[in-house]
Amino acid sequence: MWPVTAGRVAAVLVLLPDAARHVRRLRLPPVRCAQAVLIGAGAALGLVLYPLAAQRQLLAVAVVPASLYPALPVVLGLALPHERITRRQAVGLLGAGIATVLLTLG
């Protein structure tokens, strides 16, 4: 848990000076701030749960969902704000899918 906490604190400390310089451009509605906090908390939870899953189960079981991590932001971008997928993203999604299939086959 400490490495995750230290990493999150370090990330905030690195980004805070730049955010303070551009505070006017970074004003967000309260709903967006709450969403940002939830996303950060979800990422931290994922960083904590992955090593726990790797310790308590077969590593392949923990690696398969983790291999889909590159695809998740793209899929959410397609579903929520209806972004268009680029060729580079399509190749990344295809690679993540192939990697997941290969991992499950052993």
N, CA, C and O atoms as a GROMACS GRO file, in nm:
protein
  424
    1MET      N    1   0.082  -0.119   0.000
    1MET     CA    2   0.000   0.000   0.000
    1MET      C    3   0.087   0.127   0.000
    1MET      O    4   0.050   0.227  -0.061
    2TRP      N    5   0.201   0.122   0.068
    2TRP     CA    6   0.287   0.241   0.075
    2TRP      C    7   0.343   0.283  -0.059
    2TRP      O    8   0.349   0.403  -0.086
    3PRO      N    9   0.386   0.189  -0.146
    3PRO     CA   10   0.436   0.234  -0.276
    3PRO      C   11   0.328   0.306  -0.359
    3PRO      O   12   0.358   0.403  -0.429
    4VAL      N   13   0.204   0.259  -0.350
    4VAL     CA   14   0.096   0.325  -0.423
    4VAL      C   15   0.073   0.465  -0.367
    4VAL      O   16   0.058   0.561  -0.443
    5THR      N   17   0.069   0.476  -0.236
    5THR     CA   18   0.048   0.606  -0.172
    5THR      C   19   0.163   0.701  -0.207
    5THR      O   20   0.140   0.817  -0.241
    6ALA      N   21   0.284   0.652  -0.200
    6ALA     CA   22   0.400   0.736  -0.233
    6ALA      C   23   0.395   0.780  -0.379
    6ALA      O   24   0.427   0.895  -0.410
    7GLY      N   25   0.357   0.691  -0.468
    7GLY     CA   26   0.348   0.725  -0.609
    7GLY      C   27   0.242   0.829  -0.636
    7GLY      O   28   0.262   0.920  -0.716
    8ARG      N   29   0.128   0.817  -0.570
    8ARG     CA   30   0.019   0.915  -0.588
    8ARG      C   31   0.060   1.051  -0.532
    8ARG      O   32   0.033   1.154  -0.593
    9VAL      N   33   0.123   1.052  -0.416
    9VAL     CA   34   0.167   1.178  -0.356
    9VAL      C   35   0.273   1.243  -0.444
    9VAL      O   36   0.270   1.364  -0.466
   10ALA      N   37   0.366   1.164  -0.495
   10ALA     CA   38   0.470   1.218  -0.584
   10ALA      C   39   0.408   1.276  -0.710
   10ALA      O   40   0.451   1.382  -0.756
   11ALA      N   41   0.308   1.210  -0.766
   11ALA     CA   42   0.243   1.261  -0.887
   11ALA      C   43   0.176   1.396  -0.860
   11ALA      O   44   0.184   1.487  -0.941
   12VAL      N   45   0.110   1.407  -0.746
   12VAL     CA   46   0.044   1.534  -0.710
   12VAL      C   47   0.149   1.643  -0.690
   12VAL      O   48   0.131   1.755  -0.738
   13LEU      N   49   0.257   1.612  -0.622
   13LEU     CA   50   0.360   1.712  -0.597
   13LEU      C   51   0.428   1.759  -0.726
   13LEU      O   52   0.467   1.875  -0.737
   14VAL      N   53   0.441   1.669  -0.822
   14VAL     CA   54   0.503   1.706  -0.950
   14VAL      C   55   0.408   1.795  -1.031
   14VAL      O   56   0.452   1.891  -1.094
   15LEU      N   57   0.280   1.765  -1.028
   15LEU     CA   58   0.183   1.839  -1.110
   15LEU      C   59   0.132   1.966  -1.043
   15LEU      O   60   0.082   2.056  -1.112
   16LEU      N   61   0.142   1.976  -0.913
   16LEU     CA   62   0.086   2.089  -0.840
   16LEU      C   63   0.144   2.225  -0.880
   16LEU      O   64   0.066   2.319  -0.896
   17PRO      N   65   0.275   2.241  -0.897
   17PRO     CA   66   0.326   2.373  -0.936
   17PRO      C   67   0.270   2.422  -1.070
   17PRO      O   68   0.235   2.539  -1.084
   18ASP      N   69   0.261   2.333  -1.168
   18ASP     CA   70   0.207   2.373  -1.298
   18ASP      C   71   0.058   2.404  -1.287
   18ASP      O   72   0.010   2.498  -1.350
   19ALA      N   73  -0.014   2.326  -1.210
   19ALA     CA   74  -0.157   2.352  -1.191
   19ALA      C   75  -0.178   2.486  -1.120
   19ALA      O   76  -0.273   2.558  -1.152
   20ALA      N   77  -0.092   2.519  -1.027
   20ALA     CA   78  -0.106   2.647  -0.955
   20ALA      C   79  -0.083   2.765  -1.049
   20ALA      O   80  -0.146   2.870  -1.033
   21ARG      N   81   0.006   2.750  -1.146
   21ARG     CA   82   0.031   2.858  -1.243
   21ARG      C   83  -0.087   2.880  -1.336
   21ARG      O   84  -0.109   2.991  -1.384
   22HIS      N   85  -0.163   2.774  -1.363
   22HIS     CA   86  -0.274   2.782  -1.459
   22HIS      C   87  -0.409   2.762  -1.390
   22HIS      O   88  -0.499   2.701  -1.447
   23VAL      N   89  -0.422   2.811  -1.270
   23VAL     CA   90  -0.542   2.785  -1.190
   23VAL      C   91  -0.669   2.840  -1.256
   23VAL      O   92  -0.776   2.781  -1.241
   24ARG      N   93  -0.659   2.949  -1.327
   24ARG     CA   94  -0.778   3.006  -1.392
   24ARG      C   95  -0.830   2.914  -1.502
   24ARG      O   96  -0.952   2.898  -1.518
   25ARG      N   97  -0.740   2.854  -1.578
   25ARG     CA   98  -0.782   2.764  -1.686
   25ARG      C   99  -0.827   2.629  -1.634
   25ARG      O  100  -0.894   2.554  -1.706
   26LEU      N  101  -0.792   2.596  -1.512
   26LEU     CA  102  -0.823   2.464  -1.458
   26LEU      C  103  -0.949   2.460  -1.372
   26LEU      O  104  -0.979   2.357  -1.311
   27ARG      N  105  -1.022   2.568  -1.366
   27ARG     CA  106  -1.145   2.567  -1.285
   27ARG      C  107  -1.245   2.471  -1.346
   27ARG      O  108  -1.278   2.478  -1.464
   28LEU      N  109  -1.293   2.383  -1.262
   28LEU     CA  110  -1.388   2.282  -1.306
   28LEU      C  111  -1.514   2.290  -1.222
   28LEU      O  112  -1.510   2.331  -1.106
   29PRO      N  113  -1.627   2.252  -1.281
   29PRO     CA  114  -1.749   2.242  -1.200
   29PRO      C  115  -1.732   2.134  -1.094
   29PRO      O  116  -1.652   2.041  -1.112
   30PRO      N  117  -1.803   2.144  -0.985
   30PRO     CA  118  -1.790   2.044  -0.877
   30PRO      C  119  -1.811   1.900  -0.924
   30PRO      O  120  -1.748   1.808  -0.872
   31VAL      N  121  -1.899   1.880  -1.020
   31VAL     CA  122  -1.924   1.744  -1.069
   31VAL      C  123  -1.798   1.688  -1.135
   31VAL      O  124  -1.765   1.571  -1.114
   32ARG      N  125  -1.729   1.769  -1.213
   32ARG     CA  126  -1.606   1.724  -1.278
   32ARG      C  127  -1.496   1.697  -1.176
   32ARG      O  128  -1.419   1.602  -1.192
   33CYS      N  129  -1.488   1.778  -1.071
   33CYS     CA  130  -1.390   1.753  -0.965
   33CYS      C  131  -1.418   1.620  -0.896
   33CYS      O  132  -1.326   1.543  -0.869
   34ALA      N  133  -1.545   1.593  -0.869
   34ALA     CA  134  -1.582   1.466  -0.806
   34ALA      C  135  -1.548   1.349  -0.899
   34ALA      O  136  -1.500   1.245  -0.853
   35GLN      N  137  -1.572   1.364  -1.029
   35GLN     CA  138  -1.537   1.260  -1.124
   35GLN      C  139  -1.387   1.236  -1.127
   35GLN      O  140  -1.342   1.121  -1.133
   36ALA      N  141  -1.309   1.343  -1.122
   36ALA     CA  142  -1.164   1.329  -1.122
   36ALA      C  143  -1.115   1.255  -0.998
   36ALA      O  144  -1.026   1.171  -1.005
   37VAL      N  145  -1.174   1.287  -0.884
   37VAL     CA  146  -1.136   1.219  -0.760
   37VAL      C  147  -1.171   1.071  -0.768
   37VAL      O  148  -1.092   0.986  -0.726
   38LEU      N  149  -1.289   1.039  -0.821
   38LEU     CA  150  -1.329   0.899  -0.834
   38LEU      C  151  -1.237   0.823  -0.930
   38LEU      O  152  -1.204   0.707  -0.905
   39ILE      N  153  -1.198   0.886  -1.038
   39ILE     CA  154  -1.107   0.821  -1.132
   39ILE      C  155  -0.972   0.795  -1.066
   39ILE      O  156  -0.915   0.687  -1.081
   40GLY      N  157  -0.921   0.893  -0.993
   40GLY     CA  158  -0.794   0.875  -0.922
   40GLY      C  159  -0.803   0.766  -0.818
   40GLY      O  160  -0.710   0.686  -0.802
   41ALA      N  161  -0.915   0.762  -0.746
   41ALA     CA  162  -0.933   0.658  -0.644
   41ALA      C  163  -0.944   0.521  -0.710
   41ALA      O  164  -0.890   0.423  -0.657
   42GLY      N  165  -1.011   0.513  -0.823
   42GLY     CA  166  -1.021   0.385  -0.895
   42GLY      C  167  -0.885   0.338  -0.944
   42GLY      O  168  -0.854   0.219  -0.936
   43ALA      N  169  -0.805   0.430  -0.993
   43ALA     CA  170  -0.670   0.393  -1.039
   43ALA      C  171  -0.585   0.345  -0.922
   43ALA      O  172  -0.512   0.247  -0.934
   44ALA      N  173  -0.595   0.414  -0.808
   44ALA     CA  174  -0.519   0.371  -0.690
   44ALA      C  175  -0.566   0.234  -0.643
   44ALA      O  176  -0.484   0.150  -0.604
   45LEU      N  177  -0.696   0.212  -0.646
   45LEU     CA  178  -0.749   0.081  -0.606
   45LEU      C  179  -0.696  -0.029  -0.698
   45LEU      O  180  -0.660  -0.137  -0.652
   46GLY      N  181  -0.693  -0.001  -0.828
   46GLY     CA  182  -0.639  -0.098  -0.921
   46GLY      C  183  -0.492  -0.128  -0.895
   46GLY      O  184  -0.449  -0.243  -0.906
   47LEU      N  185  -0.416  -0.024  -0.861
   47LEU     CA  186  -0.274  -0.044  -0.831
   47LEU      C  187  -0.252  -0.125  -0.704
   47LEU      O  188  -0.151  -0.193  -0.691
   48VAL      N  189  -0.346  -0.119  -0.612
   48VAL     CA  190  -0.337  -0.197  -0.489
   48VAL      C  191  -0.383  -0.341  -0.513
   48VAL      O  192  -0.320  -0.435  -0.464
   49LEU      N  193  -0.492  -0.357  -0.587
   49LEU     CA  194  -0.549  -0.491  -0.606
   49LEU      C  195  -0.467  -0.580  -0.697
   49LEU      O  196  -0.467  -0.702  -0.681
   50TYR      N  197  -0.397  -0.522  -0.793
   50TYR     CA  198  -0.318  -0.605  -0.885
   50TYR      C  199  -0.211  -0.686  -0.813
   50TYR      O  200  -0.205  -0.807  -0.832
   51PRO      N  201  -0.126  -0.624  -0.731
   51PRO     CA  202  -0.026  -0.707  -0.661
   51PRO      C  203  -0.089  -0.806  -0.564
   51PRO      O  204  -0.037  -0.916  -0.545
   52LEU      N  205  -0.201  -0.768  -0.503
   52LEU     CA  206  -0.268  -0.864  -0.414
   52LEU      C  207  -0.319  -0.985  -0.491
   52LEU      O  208  -0.306  -1.098  -0.445
   53ALA      N  209  -0.376  -0.961  -0.608
   53ALA     CA  210  -0.423  -1.072  -0.691
   53ALA      C  211  -0.307  -1.157  -0.738
   53ALA      O  212  -0.317  -1.280  -0.742
   54ALA      N  213  -0.197  -1.094  -0.772
   54ALA     CA  214  -0.080  -1.168  -0.817
   54ALA      C  215  -0.022  -1.254  -0.704
   54ALA      O  216   0.031  -1.362  -0.729
   55GLN      N  217  -0.031  -1.207  -0.580
   55GLN     CA  218   0.021  -1.283  -0.466
   55GLN      C  219  -0.069  -1.400  -0.429
   55GLN      O  220  -0.021  -1.507  -0.392
   56ARG      N  221  -0.199  -1.381  -0.439
   56ARG     CA  222  -0.294  -1.480  -0.388
   56ARG      C  223  -0.345  -1.579  -0.492
   56ARG      O  224  -0.402  -1.682  -0.457
   57GLN      N  225  -0.324  -1.549  -0.619
   57GLN     CA  226  -0.375  -1.638  -0.723
   57GLN      C  227  -0.265  -1.663  -0.824
   57GLN      O  228  -0.152  -1.615  -0.810
   58LEU      N  229  -0.300  -1.740  -0.926
   58LEU     CA  230  -0.205  -1.758  -1.036
   58LEU      C  231  -0.181  -1.625  -1.103
   58LEU      O  232  -0.273  -1.546  -1.120
   59LEU      N  233  -0.060  -1.601  -1.140
   59LEU     CA  234  -0.025  -1.474  -1.202
   59LEU      C  235  -0.103  -1.452  -1.332
   59LEU      O  236  -0.139  -1.339  -1.364
   60ALA      N  237  -0.129  -1.560  -1.405
   60ALA     CA  238  -0.203  -1.547  -1.532
   60ALA      C  239  -0.344  -1.494  -1.509
   60ALA      O  240  -0.397  -1.424  -1.595
   61VAL      N  241  -0.403  -1.525  -1.396
   61VAL     CA  242  -0.538  -1.476  -1.366
   61VAL      C  243  -0.535  -1.325  -1.345
   61VAL      O  244  -0.627  -1.255  -1.387
   62ALA      N  245  -0.433  -1.274  -1.282
   62ALA     CA  246  -0.422  -1.130  -1.258
   62ALA      C  247  -0.378  -1.056  -1.383
   62ALA      O  248  -0.414  -0.940  -1.402
   63VAL      N  249  -0.300  -1.120  -1.469
   63VAL     CA  250  -0.245  -1.054  -1.586
   63VAL      C  251  -0.350  -1.035  -1.695
   63VAL      O  252  -0.346  -0.936  -1.768
   64VAL      N  253  -0.445  -1.128  -1.708
   64VAL     CA  254  -0.544  -1.118  -1.816
   64VAL      C  255  -0.626  -0.990  -1.805
   64VAL      O  256  -0.635  -0.917  -1.904
   65PRO      N  257  -0.688  -0.959  -1.690
   65PRO     CA  258  -0.761  -0.831  -1.683
   65PRO      C  259  -0.667  -0.710  -1.697
   65PRO      O  260  -0.706  -0.608  -1.753
   66ALA      N  261  -0.545  -0.721  -1.646
   66ALA     CA  262  -0.451  -0.609  -1.655
   66ALA      C  263  -0.409  -0.584  -1.800
   66ALA      O  264  -0.377  -0.471  -1.835
   67SER      N  265  -0.410  -0.687  -1.883
   67SER     CA  266  -0.371  -0.668  -2.023
   67SER      C  267  -0.475  -0.586  -2.099
   67SER      O  268  -0.445  -0.532  -2.205
   68LEU      N  269  -0.594  -0.576  -2.046
   68LEU     CA  270  -0.699  -0.495  -2.109
   68LEU      C  271  -0.691  -0.348  -2.071
   68LEU      O  272  -0.768  -0.266  -2.121
   69TYR      N  273  -0.599  -0.313  -1.981
   69TYR     CA  274  -0.588  -0.175  -1.935
   69TYR      C  275  -0.570  -0.073  -2.048
   69TYR      O  276  -0.632   0.033  -2.042
   70PRO      N  277  -0.488  -0.100  -2.150
   70PRO     CA  278  -0.475   0.000  -2.258
   70PRO      C  279  -0.606   0.021  -2.335
   70PRO      O  280  -0.627   0.128  -2.392
   71ALA      N  281  -0.692  -0.078  -2.338
   71ALA     CA  282  -0.816  -0.067  -2.414
   71ALA      C  283  -0.924   0.010  -2.339
   71ALA      O  284  -1.012   0.069  -2.402
   72LEU      N  285  -0.918   0.011  -2.208
   72LEU     CA  286  -1.026   0.072  -2.130
   72LEU      C  287  -1.046   0.220  -2.157
   72LEU      O  288  -1.161   0.261  -2.177
   73PRO      N  289  -0.943   0.304  -2.160
   73PRO     CA  290  -0.967   0.445  -2.190
   73PRO      C  291  -1.025   0.468  -2.330
   73PRO      O  292  -1.106   0.559  -2.351
   74VAL      N  293  -0.984   0.386  -2.425
   74VAL     CA  294  -1.036   0.400  -2.561
   74VAL      C  295  -1.183   0.363  -2.565
   74VAL      O  296  -1.264   0.434  -2.624
   75VAL      N  297  -1.218   0.252  -2.503
   75VAL     CA  298  -1.358   0.208  -2.502
   75VAL      C  299  -1.445   0.310  -2.428
   75VAL      O  300  -1.555   0.341  -2.474
   76LEU      N  301  -1.397   0.362  -2.316
   76LEU     CA  302  -1.474   0.464  -2.245
   76LEU      C  303  -1.487   0.592  -2.329
   76LEU      O  304  -1.592   0.656  -2.327
   77GLY      N  305  -1.382   0.627  -2.401
   77GLY     CA  306  -1.389   0.744  -2.488
   77GLY      C  307  -1.489   0.726  -2.601
   77GLY      O  308  -1.556   0.822  -2.642
   78LEU      N  309  -1.500   0.605  -2.651
   78LEU     CA  310  -1.598   0.577  -2.756
   78LEU      C  311  -1.740   0.579  -2.701
   78LEU      O  312  -1.832   0.627  -2.767
   79ALA      N  313  -1.757   0.527  -2.581
   79ALA     CA  314  -1.891   0.512  -2.525
   79ALA      C  315  -1.945   0.642  -2.466
   79ALA      O  316  -2.062   0.676  -2.488
   80LEU      N  317  -1.864   0.716  -2.391
   80LEU     CA  318  -1.917   0.831  -2.318
   80LEU      C  319  -1.918   0.960  -2.401
   80LEU      O  320  -2.026   1.011  -2.428
   81PRO      N  321  -1.803   1.014  -2.443
   81PRO     CA  322  -1.810   1.138  -2.520
   81PRO      C  323  -1.819   1.114  -2.672
   81PRO      O  324  -1.814   1.209  -2.750
   82HIS      N  325  -1.834   0.988  -2.713
   82HIS     CA  326  -1.850   0.952  -2.854
   82HIS      C  327  -1.734   1.001  -2.940
   82HIS      O  328  -1.754   1.062  -3.045
   83GLU      N  329  -1.612   0.972  -2.895
   83GLU     CA  330  -1.494   1.007  -2.973
   83GLU      C  331  -1.478   0.910  -3.089
   83GLU      O  332  -1.534   0.800  -3.088
   84ARG      N  333  -1.402   0.951  -3.187
   84ARG     CA  334  -1.372   0.863  -3.300
   84ARG      C  335  -1.240   0.790  -3.270
   84ARG      O  336  -1.149   0.847  -3.210
   85ILE      N  337  -1.233   0.666  -3.314
   85ILE     CA  338  -1.114   0.586  -3.291
   85ILE      C  339  -1.013   0.611  -3.405
   85ILE      O  340  -1.050   0.617  -3.522
   86THR      N  341  -0.887   0.624  -3.368
   86THR     CA  342  -0.782   0.642  -3.468
   86THR      C  343  -0.726   0.505  -3.508
   86THR      O  344  -0.753   0.405  -3.442
   87ARG      N  345  -0.650   0.504  -3.614
   87ARG     CA  346  -0.587   0.377  -3.657
   87ARG      C  347  -0.491   0.325  -3.550
   87ARG      O  348  -0.484   0.205  -3.525
   88ARG      N  349  -0.419   0.416  -3.490
   88ARG     CA  350  -0.323   0.377  -3.385
   88ARG      C  351  -0.396   0.313  -3.267
   88ARG      O  352  -0.351   0.212  -3.212
   89GLN      N  353  -0.509   0.371  -3.228
   89GLN     CA  354  -0.588   0.314  -3.120
   89GLN      C  355  -0.646   0.178  -3.159
   89GLN      O  356  -0.651   0.087  -3.077
   90ALA      N  357  -0.689   0.166  -3.285
   90ALA     CA  358  -0.743   0.038  -3.331
   90ALA      C  359  -0.637  -0.071  -3.325
   90ALA      O  360  -0.666  -0.184  -3.285
   91VAL      N  361  -0.514  -0.037  -3.363
   91VAL     CA  362  -0.404  -0.134  -3.355
   91VAL      C  363  -0.378  -0.171  -3.210
   91VAL      O  364  -0.356  -0.288  -3.179
   92GLY      N  365  -0.381  -0.072  -3.120
   92GLY     CA  366  -0.361  -0.100  -2.977
   92GLY      C  367  -0.470  -0.188  -2.920
   92GLY      O  368  -0.443  -0.280  -2.843
   93LEU      N  369  -0.595  -0.161  -2.958
   93LEU     CA  370  -0.706  -0.244  -2.911
   93LEU      C  371  -0.693  -0.387  -2.963
   93LEU      O  372  -0.715  -0.484  -2.890
   94LEU      N  373  -0.657  -0.399  -3.089
   94LEU     CA  374  -0.638  -0.531  -3.148
   94LEU      C  375  -0.525  -0.605  -3.077
   94LEU      O  376  -0.538  -0.724  -3.047
   95GLY      N  377  -0.415  -0.535  -3.050
   95GLY     CA  378  -0.303  -0.598  -2.979
   95GLY      C  379  -0.341  -0.643  -2.839
   95GLY      O  380  -0.302  -0.751  -2.795
   96ALA      N  381  -0.416  -0.559  -2.768
   96ALA     CA  382  -0.460  -0.596  -2.633
   96ALA      C  383  -0.552  -0.717  -2.639
   96ALA      O  384  -0.543  -0.807  -2.555
   97GLY      N  385  -0.641  -0.720  -2.738
   97GLY     CA  386  -0.729  -0.835  -2.752
   97GLY      C  387  -0.654  -0.962  -2.783
   97GLY      O  388  -0.682  -1.067  -2.725
   98ILE      N  389  -0.559  -0.955  -2.875
   98ILE     CA  390  -0.478  -1.072  -2.910
   98ILE      C  391  -0.396  -1.119  -2.791
   98ILE      O  392  -0.386  -1.239  -2.766
   99ALA      N  393  -0.338  -1.025  -2.718
   99ALA     CA  394  -0.259  -1.061  -2.600
   99ALA      C  395  -0.346  -1.132  -2.496
   99ALA      O  396  -0.302  -1.229  -2.434
  100THR      N  397  -0.467  -1.084  -2.477
  100THR     CA  398  -0.558  -1.146  -2.380
  100THR      C  399  -0.592  -1.287  -2.422
  100THR      O  400  -0.591  -1.378  -2.339
  101VAL      N  401  -0.622  -1.308  -2.551
  101VAL     CA  402  -0.652  -1.442  -2.600
  101VAL      C  403  -0.532  -1.533  -2.582
  101VAL      O  404  -0.546  -1.647  -2.538
  102LEU      N  405  -0.413  -1.485  -2.617
  102LEU     CA  406  -0.293  -1.567  -2.603
  102LEU      C  407  -0.264  -1.604  -2.457
  102LEU      O  408  -0.220  -1.714  -2.427
  103LEU      N  409  -0.290  -1.509  -2.367
  103LEU     CA  410  -0.267  -1.538  -2.225
  103LEU      C  411  -0.366  -1.642  -2.173
  103LEU      O  412  -0.330  -1.728  -2.092
  104THR      N  413  -0.488  -1.635  -2.219
  104THR     CA  414  -0.586  -1.732  -2.170
  104THR      C  415  -0.562  -1.872  -2.229
  104THR      O  416  -0.597  -1.973  -2.167
  105LEU      N  417  -0.502  -1.879  -2.347
  105LEU     CA  418  -0.472  -2.010  -2.407
  105LEU      C  419  -0.350  -2.075  -2.343
  105LEU      O  420  -0.329  -2.196  -2.357
  106GLY      N  421  -0.271  -1.996  -2.274
  106GLY     CA  422  -0.157  -2.053  -2.204
  106GLY      C  423  -0.034  -2.037  -2.282
  106GLY      O  424   0.073  -2.079  -2.238
   0.00000   0.00000   0.00000
